[in-house]
Amino acid sequence: FKFYKLIKNLFDLLFSLSFLIAFLPLFLIISLLIKLSSRGPIFFQQKRIGKNNIPFKCIKFRTMYPEAQDILENLLMKDILIKKEFEETHKIKNDPRITTIGKLLRKTSLDELPQFINVLRGEMSIIGPRPIVKDEKKKYGKHLKKVLLIKPGITGLWQVSGRNNLSYKRRVMLDIHYVENYNLLMDLRILLRTFGVILF
């Protein structure tokens, strides 16, 4: 098990470095489209909880308008159903905060490409549990400590098992299952299924 941890860390570094070099032109194109579509920075950095409960800034391409927080607060005040949905899933269907290019980036998961920088920093892994925000910690209850034993991943069991269509309880169960059982074969399956999800 310890040997596979070393293999996993080495794979994370080599894969991320190769990916960032190979897809540099794509990064530049996406950056230009974001700048042209709305004002604001190219990247969005959000504090997430990492391995051993250590917070880090998760990097993504910005997919929301700069005034997204104001839009969210107005929505939650005006619509009880949306407020309930957001409290349960931390997401909103047909989210008005998301830009036109942002919708495309999210649909194709291209907004998550900058997370390979987090992997190079040693804050994330290619495959692992979801990188959660502070407010989500309580949803893991007694299982939180276990889930935080390993680095969160860019992809993982929840992404290839239904992603946003899953209930939050199901997402937590998948994270726990991964932490308790991950191995080389499981990681290869998740990686292959991730490519399938992105393509189809």
Buried (B, 14 or more C-beta within 10 A) or exposed (E): EEEEEEEBBEBBBEBBEEBBEEBEEEBEEBBEBBBEBBEBEBBBBEEBBBBEEEEBBBBBBBBBBEEBEEBBEEBBEEEEEBBEBBEEBEEBEEBEBBBEBBBBBBEEBBBBBBBBBBBBEBBBBBBBBBBBBEEBBEBBEEBBEBBBEBBBBBBBBBBBBBEEEBEBEEBBBBBBBBBEEBEEEBBEEBBEBBEEBBEE
